[in-house]
C-alpha cells in the first residue's frame, strides 16, 4: 500500500541546543503540551507557573533558564519554544 504524505503536517521542536542545557526545560514544555491550564499560566504568568511547578513537582531551572522564560512575551507555546530556542543558540 502506498500512502501519500501530501497532507500530513510535521512539527519539530528543538530545545537542547547546548550540551549544558537543563532537562528541566524539556519538563516545562512537556507540562505545557499536556496541560492547557499550565500552558496558559506559563504564557500569561511565567514566573508564577514556574514557581508553582507542575502537580506539586518543582522545576529545577537554573537562574538563567528561569530569567529567559520569564523575559519572553509569547502568544503561543510554539512562539515561546521558538524564542527560547533562538536565545539558547545565540
C-alpha positions in Angstrom: 0.0 0.0 0.0 1.3 3.4 -1.0 0.4 6.3 1.3 0.7 10.0 0.5 2.3 12.4 2.8 0.9 15.4 1.0 -1.5 16.4 3.7 0.5 15.3 6.8 1.9 18.1 8.9 5.0 17.6 10.9 6.4 19.9 13.5 9.8 19.7 15.1 10.9 21.3 18.3 14.5 21.6 19.5 15.4 22.9 22.9 18.7 21.3 23.7 20.9 23.4 21.6 23.8 23.5 24.0 25.2 20.5 25.9 24.7 22.1 29.3 21.0 22.9 28.9 18.9 21.6 31.7 16.5 18.7 31.0 14.1 20.8 33.2 13.3 23.0 30.2 12.0 19.8 28.5 9.9 19.1 31.5 8.4 22.7 31.4 7.5 22.3 27.8 6.1 18.8 28.3 3.9 20.0 31.1 2.6 22.9 28.9 1.9 20.5 26.0 -0.2 18.1 28.1 -2.0 20.6 30.3 -3.7 23.6 28.8 -4.2 25.3 32.2 -0.4 25.1 32.9 0.3 26.3 29.4 -1.9 29.4 29.8 -0.3 30.2 33.1 3.2 29.8 31.5 2.3 32.2 28.8 0.5 34.8 30.9 2.3 34.5 34.3 5.5 32.6 33.6 7.2 33.4 36.9 4.2 32.1 38.9 3.8 29.0 36.7 7.5 28.1 37.1 7.4 28.8 40.9 4.3 26.6 41.3 5.7 23.7 39.4 3.6 21.0 37.9 1.3 18.9 40.1 3.5 19.6 43.1 6.7 18.8 41.3 9.1 21.8 41.2 11.1 22.8 38.1 14.8 22.9 38.9 15.7 25.5 36.4 18.9 27.5 36.5 18.6 31.2 37.2 19.5 31.9 33.5 16.7 29.5 32.3 14.2 31.0 34.7 15.1 34.5 33.7 15.0 33.6 30.0 11.5 32.2 30.1 10.1 35.0 32.3 11.6 37.6 30.0 9.8 36.3 26.9 6.4 37.5 25.9 4.8 34.9 23.7 1.3 34.4 22.4 1.6 30.7 22.0 3.6 27.7 23.2 5.1 27.4 19.8 6.2 31.0 19.9 7.7 30.6 23.4 9.6 27.5 22.3 10.9 29.3 19.2 12.1 32.2 21.2 13.8 30.0 23.9 15.5 28.0 21.2 16.8 31.2 19.4 18.1 32.5 22.7 19.9 29.3 23.5 21.5 29.1 20.1 23.0 32.6 20.4 
